[in-house]
Amino acid sequence: MVRAELDKQPSDVRRMFDSVARRYDVTNDVLSLGQDRNWRKAVIAAVDPQPGERVLDLAAGTGTSSQPFADRGAAVVPCDFSLGMLQVGKKAKPHLPFTAGDGTQLPFADETFDAVTISFGLRNIVDPEAGLRELRRVTRPGGRLVVCEFSHPTWSPFRTVYLEYLMKALPPIARAVSSAPDAYVYLAESIRAWPDQRGLAALIAGAGWDAPQWRDLSGGIVALHRATR
């Protein structure tokens, strides 16, 4: 069974994402009922990349989240520590500068980027606050952070339905469409264990970012957090 545990040992997480790389984008589209496309659009709008700006897309996977930045004229660097993801991405998008990197030890100089973003990857870093500090280190003064991550639905009855979907419906669906369905058991568990919107904002502030704020997407299934350096 290829899956990580909630202690998120980097070697386990890396192997897990290597194993799901081949059908990762298709599986995400199915499991999110197509909502992942809207979430990516919200990230682009929040970052608001300008032509010529340098943008780091951390936990970029196969580069699906990175391509829209390049389409806007930004110099985007897709970075991930799963070589399997990077290989799949490079084959499909050879024009993007895919870079291997650990979120707690980024291979970039201080103050390199105008904006940094991470979508659905922060909770997979073994020490999320250390990852946020690293993102701050490589961002220029006045630069922007955008974090898109699963969160806690704000309407209590819907939260109950959502948790039922995560723990009961998600694994069978993953078995039908994923190249490594057991990895999605970790997905459900890690979402349940992740802080709520206010908790993540506090984590971002604790890492040294200024004025963190958020808005809910899809009723709080996902939250989009923003801050500045």
C-alpha positions in Angstrom: 0.0 0.0 0.0 1.5 3.3 -1.1 0.5 6.0 1.3 1.9 8.4 3.9 0.9 8.6 7.5 0.0 11.8 9.4 3.6 12.2 10.7 4.3 13.1 7.0 7.8 11.6 6.8 9.2 13.3 3.7 10.4 10.0 2.1 6.9 8.5 2.5 5.1 11.6 1.1 7.5 11.6 -1.8 7.0 8.0 -2.7 3.2 8.5 -2.4 3.1 11.3 -4.8 5.5 9.5 -7.2 2.9 6.7 -7.3 -0.1 8.9 -8.1 1.7 11.1 -10.6 0.5 9.3 -13.8 -3.3 10.0 -13.2 -3.0 12.8 -10.6 -4.8 15.5 -12.6 -7.6 13.3 -13.8 -8.2 11.9 -10.3 -8.3 15.4 -8.7 -10.8 16.5 -11.3 -13.1 13.6 -10.5 -12.8 13.7 -6.7 -13.4 17.5 -6.6 -16.4 17.2 -9.0 -14.6 19.6 -11.3 -14.2 22.3 -8.6 -10.4 22.2 -8.8 -10.6 24.3 -12.0 -12.4 27.0 -10.2 -10.0 26.9 -7.3 -7.0 27.3 -9.6 -8.7 30.3 -11.2 -9.2 31.9 -7.7 -5.5 31.4 -7.0 -4.5 33.2 -10.2 -6.8 36.1 -9.4 -5.4 36.3 -5.8 -1.8 36.3 -7.0 -2.6 38.7 -9.8 0.7 37.9 -11.7 2.0 40.7 -13.8 4.2 40.2 -17.0 7.8 39.7 -16.0 7.1 39.0 -12.4 8.9 36.0 -10.8 6.4 33.6 -9.3 7.2 30.4 -7.3 4.6 27.7 -7.5 5.5 25.3 -4.7 4.0 21.8 -4.7 3.3 22.4 -8.4 3.1 18.7 -9.2 2.7 18.2 -12.9 2.5 22.0 -13.5 -1.2 22.3 -14.1 -1.3 25.1 -11.5 1.8 26.8 -13.0 0.8 27.1 -16.7 -1.8 29.9 -16.1 1.0 32.1 -14.6 3.1 31.6 -17.7 0.0 32.4 -19.8 -0.1 35.8 -18.0 3.5 36.5 -18.9 5.0 35.8 -15.5 8.3 33.9 -15.1 6.9 31.0 -13.1 9.0 28.3 -11.5 7.1 25.0 -10.7 8.8 23.4 -7.8 8.0 20.0 -6.2 9.9 17.3 -4.3 8.2 14.4 -6.1 10.4 13.4 -9.1 7.6 11.4 -10.5 5.4 14.5 -10.6 8.1 16.5 -12.2 8.8 13.9 -14.8 5.1 13.7 -15.8 4.9 17.5 -15.9 8.1 18.0 -17.9 6.9 15.6 -20.5 3.6 17.5 -21.0 5.0 21.0 -20.5 8.6 21.0 -21.6 8.7 24.8 -21.7 8.3 25.2 -18.0 11.4 25.2 -15.7 10.4 22.4 -13.4 12.6 22.4 -10.3 13.1 19.7 -7.6 12.9 21.1 -4.1 12.0 20.4 -0.5 9.5 22.9 1.0 11.6 23.2 4.2 14.8 23.9 2.3 14.1 25.6 -0.9 16.9 25.8 -3.5 16.5 29.5 -4.1 18.3 32.6 -2.9 16.8 35.1 -0.5 14.3 37.6 -1.9 14.1 35.9 -5.4 10.3 36.0 -6.1 7.7 38.7 -6.4 5.0 36.2 -5.4 4.9 32.7 -3.9 2.0 30.3 -3.9 1.2 26.8 -2.8 -2.0 24.9 -3.5 -3.0 21.8 -1.6 0.6 21.1 -0.6 1.2 23.0 2.6 -0.4 20.3 4.8 1.9 17.7 3.2 5.1 19.5 4.4 6.4 17.8 7.5 6.7 21.2 9.3 4.2 23.6 7.7 5.4 26.6 9.6 9.0 26.0 8.5 7.7 25.8 5.0 6.0 29.1 5.4 9.2 30.6 6.7 11.1 29.3 3.7 8.5 30.8 1.4 8.9 34.1 3.2 12.7 33.9 2.9 12.6 33.6 -0.9 10.1 36.4 -1.3 11.1 40.0 -1.9 10.0 42.7 0.6 6.4 43.6 -0.2 5.9 40.4 -2.1 2.8 38.2 -1.8 1.9 34.8 -0.5 -1.2 32.9 -1.6 -2.0 29.6 0.0 -4.9 27.5 -1.3 -5.7 24.6 1.0 -8.5 22.3 2.1 -10.2 23.7 5.1 -13.4 23.4 7.3 -16.8 23.9 5.8 -18.5 26.8 7.5 -22.1 25.4 7.6 -22.4 22.7 10.2 -24.8 20.3 8.4 -22.7 20.5 5.3 -19.6 19.8 7.3 -21.1 16.5 8.4 -21.9 15.5 4.8 -18.5 16.5 3.7 -16.7 14.4 6.3 -18.9 11.5 5.3 -17.8 12.0 1.7 -14.1 12.2 2.7 -14.0 9.0 4.8 -16.5 6.8 2.9 -17.0 7.9 -0.7 -13.6 9.2 -1.6 -11.6 6.0 -1.3 -13.9 3.9 -3.5 -14.0 6.7 -6.2 -10.2 6.9 -6.0 -9.9 3.1 -6.5 -11.8 3.6 -9.8 -9.7 6.4 -11.2 -6.4 6.7 -9.5 -3.1 4.9 -10.2 -2.5 4.5 -6.4 -5.9 4.7 -4.6 -4.6 3.9 -1.1 -2.8 7.3 -1.2 -6.2 9.0 -1.1 -6.9 7.5 2.4 -4.0 9.7 3.6 -5.7 12.6 1.7 -8.9 12.3 3.6 -7.1 11.8 7.0 -4.8 14.8 6.4 -7.7 17.1 5.5 -9.6 16.2 8.7 -6.4 16.9 10.8 -5.7 20.2 9.2 -6.3 23.5 11.0 -9.4 25.6 10.2 -9.3 29.0 8.4 -8.4 31.0 11.5 -5.8 28.4 12.6 -4.0 28.6 9.3 -4.0 32.4 9.4 -2.3 32.2 12.8 0.2 29.8 11.4 1.0 32.2 8.6 1.4 35.1 11.0 3.6 33.0 13.2 5.9 32.4 10.3 6.5 36.2 9.9 4.0 37.1 7.2 2.0 40.3 7.5 -1.8 40.8 7.6 -2.9 37.3 6.7 -6.5 37.1 5.5 -8.7 34.5 3.9 -11.8 33.9 1.9 -13.8 30.6 1.7 -14.3 28.7 -1.6 -17.0 26.1 -2.1 -18.5 26.8 1.3 -15.2 26.4 3.2 -14.2 23.1 1.6 -11.2 25.2 0.5 -9.8 28.4 1.9 -7.7 30.9 0.1 -5.2 32.7 2.4 -3.2 35.7 1.4 -0.4 37.7 3.2 2.5 40.0 2.4 6.1 40.0 3.3 
